[in-house]
Amino acid sequence: MMYKGIIFIGITLGVLSAIIFYNMYECDEAKNKNFRSVSLHSTDKEIDLDLKMIERRTTIAGIGDILIHDRVYELAQTASGYDFTPMLQKVKPMLQAPDLLIANQETILGGEEIGISSYPSFNSPQQVGDAIVEAGIDLVSTANNHSLDKNEKGLLASLSYMDKIGLSHTGTSRSQAESEKVTTLESNGIRFAFLSYTYGTNGIPIPDGKEFLVNLINRKQMKKDIQKAKQSADVIIMSVHWGNEYERFPTVEQKELGSYLIESGADLIFGHHPHVLQPMEWHTTEDGRKGLIVYSLGNFLSGQIDDYKDLGGMTAVDVKMTMQDGSKKISLMNPQFYPTYVSKEPSQMYHVVPLLEAGQFGLRNYKAVYKEMMAHMMSSLQ
């Protein structure tokens, strides 16, 4: 009898335990229904929140003039043609670090059929294009004062070769339809539009009825182009050929136009033409948006030396796009400058090298020059 009582008590305790466990489970489930689950999925470039917010990041960079003088292409000549790739090998790791990289292709790539030539009417070997693509350049600006150095024929040959090697371009066009098409590239889910303009073409007239060949600086048209580009892109990048040659600081006209373009909707401006470095600075618009203006990136690869003409560099900027509840915000952050130096030492071959390594290439006071260039480019950001 006692044995049966013990069994009964055991069964009763088991049932009570099951009831208590079930009630606890139901209670936890009820509590969970009152909270919204948030999961965080992070990669290097994107943060995705279940609360309908997406954050994407990428890095875009710009370098200065690819200006191929005769003394440069003569040293690049080989038994079978030209090879410019060794000239960029020392900076190739730097060039391949950003997600997108744009350069100013100052000289056309018309090739040998038209006749290779130097200053004042440039036409470069098409292998220049092969070298810059191999080094990591994604897109070139082609609107500059040398765009028509070999007239329409040279411009068309240059664009055709760029298309052949997969090098995107902006600033010159073969037709009205092409000129109206916005050049865009996407990086990590952020779409960039690229626009390019020049102050002129060294007095060479643009043929009547073919104004589409070269984009000229015109405030009204540039604002219109920015507004159109915003319909297909998240970020607007502009390359502007402006300013005075060999002047290390921007003119009043550069500052006024730069401010106007940022106010009109541009996010980042890369300036060219002075052939020397000019500072970069933020411009805050009336509605609180921040845009970055790099007044001049100087020469990147050229035959010019001394008086700061052999100093260039790469400006890189982090871009963040935040989307939530149907709204989108673009933020530019952390601008950096990586100075470079062009040297023929010690091999009698032109090389673009990081400025901090220029001591090995004949620049004895490279540390002082590095300090000067960093202050020159970055101090206006404070």
Secondary structure, DSSP 8 states (H G I E B T S, - for coil): -HHHHHHHHHHHHHHHHHHHHHHHHHHHHHHHTTS----EEE-SSEEEETTTEEEEEEEEEEEEEEE--HHHHHHHEETTEE--HHHHGGGHHHHTSSSEEEEEE-S----TTT--B-TTS-B--THHHHHHHHHT--EEE--STTTTTTHHHHHHHHHHHHHHTT-EEESB-SSHHHHHS-EEEEETTEEEEEEEEES--TT----TT-GGGB-B--HHHHHHHHHHHTTT-SEEEEEEE-S-TT-SS--HHHHHHHHHHHHTT--EEEEESSSSEEEEEEEE-TTS-EEEEEEEE-EEEES--STTTTEEEEEEEEEEEEEETTEEEEEEEEEEEEEEEEE-TTTTS-EEEEGGGGGGGT-TTHHHHHHHHHHHHHGGG-
